[in-house]
Structure formats: structure tokens, C-alpha cells
């Protein structure tokens, strides 16, 4: 069992030890009764938060232990990012199951029986109202309730959460981000949409033309439309403003390759290769375009940076000052 330290992003600095489990059998190490919140939780949106909140509140009322159980991998939010978001909710016990071929072949009954076997004891399972599980997705809320009656645990099906008359879902959020509608995505997430990436080495072109950028290898996250954005980035709990270019870099790349996410951090001069960066798209500045020369590209980047500074200026000169925040990335 691996333990990780983290800080909740909140007004106060509260440091908690989180137990991250990676197999159902490890549930036997936890003090019962157990209250499980189970789901893919892709994006950890308001609907997912309702499921997690229900299990947590019921566990605390019964002097039990709440456990969030989720699966790897996902479409909207990469596992590493999702784990951090769940931890931000104050979760102390997390079970992350690798969704491989063998696990996918497990019948719904076998899955529940294993949960019962290793919980000491299993008191409750909280899921979304449309949650399905087991081989061929045969398990549903009705079957889970029958198994609950058989093995003496309660089942809570949490109803959907709606925002402005729309049911909150990972699919709806992916569509909003893909279209650049960050406001709609934020409403359904209950927070601003961010992308987590690890800084990797690029071709150093930005450094050669006076604008060194950090290339981010995003962890299977949903990208917004290509273009240039004013952005906010968190590195080890410190916030910086910067300019993001998302796209195919047509001026320097021949033909379409993989989309590249790179950020020029304002007033920043530090080697961060290998570090994780959490970025928020603050404002769309312009579309990505191909320039006639590297010199013309550099001139446009200079204009983009000037525009970014103008937009940041009213915000207490954040473009020039690093603000230390309580953050899930602070170690």
C-alpha cells in the first residue's frame, strides 16, 4: 500500500495523509465498516462529487470509513489528474483499479462478492443512478440492490445533478471543452477546467527566438480548440501567468503531426523539465496560423506576450509576481 501526502486547495493549509490502494484485497487493511463511493469519476464533476459526498457523510455519521473506488484509464481527465482532484475533496482513502482485460471479464456478482469478502464489513455502496458494472456492463443499480440485500449492505443510487436544466455528465463537459466553452464546463465541474501535463524536452526553438516555452505532455486530457491563449499555470503550488500555443506549429512543422501544448511563462527562468504543470485556459487570444518566417513568428509571439501582460495588469500585477497558493501540487 502506497501513501501520498497532499494539501487541499482551500483557504486553510490542511495536510492529510492519503492511503491509495491498488487492489480490492487491500480493503482488508482498513477499519470498518466501509462506505464505498464507486464510479469512473471521469472529470470529478458535480455529479461525481455528489456520490463521493454521500458516501463520506454516511460514513462519518456511522463512525465508518469512506473509500472512493475508481478505475484507470479515462477520456476527460487522466488518472493522475483525477486522483489529485479527488484528494482535493478531502478523501482519505482511495482505491484505483486498473481496468484491464481480465478485470473487464469479471461478472457483476463476482465483483461485489470480492468487495464483501475483503471489507470488514461492507456497510454501503454509493453509485450514480445510471452506473453499470461487470462483464458486458450487465450490472446496474437494480442488481446491486439485490446483491446488497443478499450480503447485508445498503445501496444508494445518487440522482443526477443538473445545471441550467442540463444533466451534468463527462460527455457534456468534453463537448464544452472541445468547443472552447470553458464557462459551461466550469459550471458542471464546480471549478475551472484545467489540464495536467509533464514538461518534456522540445526542439528549443522558443529559447532561440527569445521565448523559451515548456512543452507539456498532457496525460490523456481533453484539449480545447487550437489557438493561442492567456493561461494560468500551477507549478509546485505556485501560480504563474503565461501564453499557451496549442496546435500543430505550422510555421516550423511540415504537415500535421501530433497537437503540441506549449506555454511561455511570464517572468520565469527555471529548469522545470520532468515537473507536472496544471494549466487553466484564461482567455482565447487568436487562432494558430502559419507565418512566412521565424522572424515573423517571433514578432507575433512578442505581441501575444504584450497582450497577455495587458490582460494580467489589472490583476494585481500577477504577470510579474508568483503567488503561492494552497494547491494539490504542493508537496
N, C-alpha and C positions, 0 to 999 in steps of 0.2 A: 504494500500500500504506500503510495507516494503522497507526501504532504507539501502544500504550497502556501506561502504567505502572500497576502494581498491587502490592499487598502480599499475600502468602499469609497466611491466618489460621492462625497456628501459634504455638508458644511463642517462636520467634525471629523477628525482623523481617528478612525477606529480600525485597529489592526486585529485581524482574525486569522486563526489557523483553519485552513480548509482541508478536509480529507477528501481526496479524489480517488475513487475506486475504479477498477477496470474489469471486474468480473462479478457476476451475481453472487458467487460464493463468498466474496469479501463482505457481504451484508452481515454475515455471522459475527463480524468483529464489532458491530455497532450495538449500543444499548437500546433495547426495545421498550415499548412497542414502536414499530416503524410505520411511518406515514409516507407513502411514495407518491411523488408527482412524476408521471411518466409521459414522455412525448418527444417528438423530434425537436421541438422548440427552435425551429429554424428562423433566426431573426430575433428571438426572445421579445416578441411584440406584446401588446396589451392583453391579448387573449392568452398567451403563454404565461404571462405574469399572473393572470387570474388563477390559473391552475396551480402554479407554484405557491401563490399566496394562500389558497385554500388549504393545501396540504400543510403548510407551515403553521397557519393559525390553529388548525385542528390538532396538530402535534403538540404545540405549546399548551393548549388547553388541557390536554390529557397527559402532560409530562412525558410525552413521547419524543421520538427523534424524526425530524423531517429529512427526507432524502430526495433529491432531484435525479431522476434517471433519464438519460438521453442517449442519442446514437450518433455515430460518426460514419460517413460524411454527410454534407448538406449542400444546398444550392444557393441560398441567400447569404448565409453567414458561415464562414469556415469554423471548424470545431474549436480551434484555439481562441478565436474571437468570441464565439458563443459561450465558451466556458468562462471567459472573463466577464461577459455581460451577466451571466447567471450569478457569478460571485458578487457582482455589484449589488444584487438584490439582497445580500446578507446571508446567502445559503452557506451552510457549514459542511454539508455532506453531499457529494456529487458522484454519481455513478455514470461513467461514459462507456458504452458498449460499442465495440466495433461491429458494424453491420456487414459482415462478410457472408459468403455463400452458405456456410454451414449454419450460421445463426438464422439466416433468412428461411432455411428449411425447417425451423423449429415450429411445431404446431402451437396454436394458442394455449391449449391445455398444458403442454409441456413447459411452456414459458412461465405460466402462472404457478404451476407446481414447483418449479425451481425457486421462484420468488418466495413461496410459502416455506419451502424446505430450509432456506438459509436466513430467513428473518426470525427474530427472537422476541416476540412473534410479529407477524404482519397484521396490522390493525386496519389500514385503509389504503386504497389506491385512488388517486385523483387523476382524471384524464379529461381531455376535451370531449365535447359531446359527439364529435364525429370520428374519434380516434379509432383506428383499425390496427390490428397486430397479428403476428403469427404467419405461418405459411399461407401464401396466396391472399394475404390480408383478410383471412376468414374471421378473425376475432373482431368483435365490436363491443359496444357498451352493454348490449343485452347479454351476450355470452359472458362478459366479465362479471356482470351482476350474478349470473347463475353460479359461476365459479366462486364468487365471494360468499354466496350462501352455503356452498359446499365446504369451503375451507374457513369459514367464520371470519371474514374480513369485510369491511364496508367498501362500497364503491361510490365515488362522487363523479358524476358527469357534469362538468362545468359548462354552462351555456355560452354561446358565442358573445363576443364583445363587439359592439357597433360604434362607429364614429361617423357622425353626419349621415346616419342612415345606412352606412355601408359596413358589412361584416368585415372585421379585421382578419386578414389572412396573409400568410407569407407570399402567396401568389400575387395578391393585390399590391403588396409592398414592392415586390420585384418589378412589377409593371410600372409602378410610380417612379422608382429609381431609374429604370431603363429609359423612361421618358423625360427624366430630369425634374420631376415633380417632387422635390425634397420636402416641401411643406406637407403634402399629403402623406408621404412616407413617415415623417416625424410624428404626425398626429396618430398614426396607427402603431408606431413603435413606442410612443411615450417618451421619446428622446430624439435627438438629431441622428440622422443616419451617418455612420462612419465606415470606413474601410480600413482593415488592418493589413499591413504589409511589412515584409522584412527587406531592409536595404541591401541591395546587391550591387556588384560592380558592373558598370556600363562601359561605354567607349570613351568616357572623359571629354566628350565634345563640349559639354556645358562649361567645364572648367577652362578649356582652351579659349572660349569666347567670352569669358568673364562672368559666367553664370553657372557655377557648379551645382548640379542637380543630384538628388538622391533618387536612384531607380528603385521602385518598390515592387517586390514580387508579392502580389496580393494572394491571400490564401483562399482561392476559390470564391471570391466575393462577387456580388452583383455590381457591375460597372454602370455609371450613368452615361449619357451621350458623350461622344468625343468632343474635345474642346479645351479651352484654357479657362481656368477657374482661380478665383481667390480662394484660399484654403486655410484651414487651421489644423495644425499638427501637434500631437502629443508625443513627446519622447521622454521616457522615464519620469512621467508625471509633470513635465514642464511643457507649457503651451507656447507655440510659435505660429506666426503667420507666414504664408508663403504663396507661391504661384504654382499651380499644377498644370501640366500638359498631359492630357490623356488622348492617346490615339496611335497612329502608325508612323509618326515622324516623317512625313512625305518629303521634306526637304533633304534629308540625309539617308533615307531608306528607299531602296528601289523596290517598287511593288509593295503589296500588302503583306505584312508579316503579323506577328502577334501584337496585340494592343499593348502599349507601354504606358505605365503610370509613373511619372517622374515629377518631383517637386523641388523648386528652388526656395529655400528657407531664407527669409529676410534677416539680415544682420546675424548670420550664423556661420561659424567657422570651426567645425569639429568633425572628426572622423567618426561616422556612425555606421560603418559597414557591419552588417550582421545584426543590427538592432531592430526591434519592432517599432513601427510608427503607426499611430492611429490617426487617420486624416478625415476631416469633415469638409465637404464642399460648401463654401460660404456663398459664393456668387459666381455665376457664369459671366465670363468676360468677353469671349469671342470664339468663333469656330476655329478648328485646326485648319491650316492651309499650307500650301507649298510655296516657298519663296524661291526667287531666282538665284539667290546666292546665300552663303553662310553669313555674309556681312548684313544682308537684308534681314535675315532671321534674327541676328543679334540685335539689330536696331528695333525690331518689333518686340523682342523679349524685354528690352530696356523700357519700352513704352508700357508693356504689361506690368512690369515691376513698379513703374511710376504710378500707374493706375491703382495697383494694389495698395501702395502706400497711402494714396489719397483716401481710399475707402477705409483704411485702418486708422487714419489720423484721428477721427472723432472718438475712437475707442481707446482713449487714454494712452495714445502712442504705443499701442500693443505691437505695432510693426517694428518697434525698436527695443522693446523690453520683453524679456522672458518672464512669464507669470507662472509661479509654481502653484500647481493645483493638486488637490487630493485626487488621485487617479488610480484606476485599476492597473496601470502600467508602472506604478511606483513600487520599487522593491525595497 
